[in-house]
Amino acid sequence: MQTFDVIIVGGGPCGLAAGIEATKAGLSHLILEMGSLTESIRQYPRRMRFFSTAENIEIGGLPFSISSVKAGRDEALQYYRKAAAYYKLNFKLFQEVWAVHKEGDLFTVTTKTGDRYQARKVIMATGYFTRPRWLGVPGENLPHVSHYYDEPFKYSFTNVVIVGASNSAVEAALELYRHDVNITIVHRGEDFRSTVKYWLVPDVKNRVKEGRIKTVFDSCVTQIDEKTVTVNNLKTGEETQLPADFVFILTGYIPDADLLRRCGIALDPTTNVPVYNKETFETNVPGLYVCGTVLAGIYTEKVFIENGREHAQAIIDHIVGREVHKVAELIDRI
């Protein structure tokens, strides 16, 4: 079995950044990705544009040149693919890692299919987009229910219920409304989340005022059926059934805590934030690092490509024994 200097688990932007830094440092590496390259971005809504400007999601010093300020999904997919090719990164795709085990000075990384790879160091860069927050209600696994929004055209002239009131929910609602979809937003809070992008707030609130987007606030979903969604008002206890040909549960995503535990990483029991060094990103397991959004626990709004990509240089600095690059924005708030 070949022993790599570094195995990187996760082929998203932060995992690719780690592979690039390993390559620059002369380290042999292998990137293991459970899906396609940058699988999480591939699953983004097809017409989505990034919140960060293009220059702030660059990796490897490669310019991200586009005609507008902010990149769309397809532009990002092309950019990261070309970055991986430029640096000749070594990866195996559609290899879902099951566990990481350390014995002596070496790590063994085992996939769900039983393949085994060996390395001196391991970097966990698995993100969080593959693990949606489930409501845990009957009917959530029905075929017309999804935790991922794709594009609007399929849903024109149908009834769609969106659960959630953050950026993803608001953006989906606005796009669907503009494609003749009858939209109802259900949310436990009394209003849209305060973290919604400021330019979206007047747009969605004006559509609500016009009656073009319906809202059911202070309510939670209790059951999903083939044509209806049952909601319960948290203040009055009143139960209501909403028509629903399709349901999008856009309540966010969380890192795979079970995988991290199988790797021996200790997690905060309340927040699922892993135990790691704030400067080197090394976990409680010596030689095992966390990189990018995987280290955010439940606070996924705190870490994104813009600051997560910087973790890679600090990690590789620590691995090769040079002065550690200081990450501009550590998430001390969590």
N, C-alpha and C positions, 0 to 999 in steps of 0.2 A: 504494500500500500504506500503510495506517494505521501510524503509528509510536507504539507504546505507551511510556509511561514505564518500565513493568516488565512483563515476561512471567514468569509463575510456572509451572514445569513440575511438575505433580503436584497433584492435587485432594484429598489427604488432609487430616487435621486441621492439620498444620503448613503445608501449602500454602494452606489456607483462612485460617489465622492471618496468613500473609504478605499475602494479598489484603485482609484486613480492615485491617491496618496501613497498606497502601498507600492504601486508600480514606480512612482517617482523615487521612492526610498530603496528600490532594488529588492523588494520582498516578493517572493512567490505568493500568489494568492488564488483563491477560488471563491466565486460568488455563487451561492445557492439560492435560487428564487422559486417560490412555490407555483408561480404562474409564468406569464410572459414577462419580458423585460419591462420594468416600470409598470407592473400589473395594476397597481393602485390608480395611476393616472389613466390607464386604459379604461378603467371602470368609471371614470368621472363622466358627468353629463357631456354629451357630444359637443354642445355649443358653449361649454363653460370657458370663462376666462379667469386667469389667476388673479388673486388679490395683490400679490407682490409684482413689482415691475420685473421685466425680463432679466435685467442685470442682476437682480437680487436672488435669482434662482439659477444662476450660472454655476457650473462646477468645472474644476480642473483648469481654470483660467481661460476657458474657451468662450469667446463672445457669443451671446445669444442675440443675434441680429434679426429683428423683425420690423415691419413697417409701423406698427403701433407700439404703445408703451407697454402694454400687458399682453402676455402670450395666451393663446387659446390651448385647449387640450391637444389638438392635432399637432400644433407647432411644438409643444413641449415633448410629445412622443418622438417626433423627428429629431429634435435637438439632443435628447438623452441617448437615443439610438446612435446618432453620429458621434457623440462623446465617447460612448462605449467602444465603438469601432476605432476611433482615432487613437485611443490609449491601448487598444488590443486587450481589453479586459477579458479575463478567463472566467467564464460562468457556465453553469449547468441550469437550464430552465426547467420548469415543471417538476421541481424536486422539492417537495415539502418536508422541511426538517421536523423531526419528532422530538429529538432531545440532543443535548450536548453533555458529554461525560468526560471528566478529567481524571486521568490516572498518571501519577507521577508528573512529568513535565509536559505531557502531551494530552491533547483533547481528541476525542472521537465524536464526530458529528454523524448522527444516524437519521436517515430519512424515513418517511412513512412506508416506503416500499422496501425498506431493509438495507438500502445502500449505506456504506460507511465511508467516511472521509476523515483524514487525520491532519491535525495542525498544531503548531506551537502556541498560537493565539487564535481567539475567536472574537468576532465583532457581531453583536446582534443588532441588525438594522431592519427589523421586520415591520416597523410602522404600526398602524392600527386600522387601516381602512378595510381589512378583510374580516374584522370582527364587529358587526353592528350591535348596537344596544337593543336587545330584544325586549318587547313589552311583557312577554309571558302570558298572553291572553289566548283563548281558544280561537282558532282560525288564522293565526298569524302565519302559518305555513301553507296557506292555500295558494294556488298558482297565480291568482290575480293580485297577490300581495308581494311587495318588494321593499327591501331596505336600500335600494339603489335606484335613483332616477336617471333615465337615459336621454330621451329626447321627446318632443311634444307631439309629433305628427300622429303617432299611433292612437292617441287618446282624444283626438278632436271629436266633439259632439257626444262625449260620454261624461258620466259623473265620476269625479275623482276626489277621494278624501286623502288629505296629507296630514300626517301626525307629526307635530313638531313646529317650532316657530323660530328657528335659528336661520343662518344664512342659506343653507341648502334648501330648507323648506320654503323660504321666501322666494328665492331665485326660481325654484321649480314652479311655485304657484304663479308667479308673474309670467313666466314663459308659457305655461299651460293656458292661462287666461287669454293670452294673445293668440292662441290657436283654437279658440272656441271650445274650451273645456269648462264644464261646470265644476268649480273648485270650492271645496270646504276645508278649512284648516282647523284642526283640533289641537288644543294645547292645554297643559295643566295650569299654566300661569294665567295672569289676568291681561297680558298683553304680549306682543312680540318681544323676543329677548333683546336685552340692551346691547348685545354684541353684534346685532345685525348691521351690515355695512351701511354707513350713514346715508349714502345716496339711494339705497333701496327703500329706506323707511318712508319718505313722502310718497313714493310710487305705490307701495303696497297699501298704505293707509288711505290714499285717495281711492284706490280700487275697492277697498272695503267700504268706504263711505258711499261710493256709487252703487254698492250691492253687486259688483262684478266678481268679487271674491268674498265668500262667506266665512265667518270665523265663529268657532265655538270654543270660547276660552273658559278657564276654571273647570275644565272637564277632562276626563280620562276615558280611553277606550277600554271597554270591558269584554267585547266579543266582536269577531269579524265573521260574517257569513258570506255566501256567494254574491249577494246583491246589496247587503246592508252592513253598516258599522254601528254597533250599539255604544253609546257614550253615556257616562254618568256625570252629572254636575256635582263637583266636589263641595259646593256650598249649600245647594238645596236638596241634593240627593235625587233630583229628577232624572229619569232615564229617557233617552231619545234615540231613535233610529235614523241614521242618515243613509240616503241612497249612495251606493258605491259600486261602480263597475270595476274600478281599480283602486288600490290603496297603496300609498307610499308612506312607509314608516321612516321618517328622516329625523331620527332622534340622536344621531351621532354614532361614533364608533370608538372602540377602546382597544388597547394593545392586548395581545394574547397572553394573559397572566399565567395560564396553565403551562404554556410552553416555557416561559421564563422560569417558573418553578421547577419544571423538569430539567432545566439546565443548572439548577442549584442556586439561582439568584434569589436573594431574599427580597420580599416586597413589603411595603407598608400595608398593614392589614386593612386600613380604611381607604387609602387612596390608590393602592396598587403601584405606587411609585417605587421603582427598584432602588436598592441600596447601591450607590455608586459614588465615586470620588468626583466632586464638582469641577475639578481641573483636568483630570486625566480620563474620566468616564469609565474607569475600571470598577467592576462590581465587587461584591464580597468574595467572589471567586477569582483569585489571582490569575491574570491573563485573559479574563473574559470581560468584554466591554459592551456597553450599550451606546448606540449612535442614532441620533435623530429622534423622531417622534415616539419611538418605542419607550423612551424613558419618561414620558409624561404621565403615565398612569391615567387617572380619570380626567386630568387637566389637559386634554388634547388641544385646547385652544391656545396653549402656551408655547407649543413647539411646532414648527413647520419647516419647510425647506429652507427658508431664508436664514434661520438661525441653526437648524439642525445640520446643514451641510458643513458648518464649521467644526463640528465635533470630530469629523474624520481626521483633520490635520493634527488636532490635539492628541488623538488616540495613537496615530502612527508615530508622532513625536515621542510619546511615552514608550512605545514598543521598541523603537530603535535607540532610545536612551539619549535623545537630545533635548534641548530646552523646549518645554511644552508651550505650544501656541496658545495664547489666552483667548478664549472664546468671548466674543464681544458681548453676548447676552446670555448669561447663565440663568436658569429659571429658579432663582433662589426663592421666588414667591411661593413655590410649592414645597 
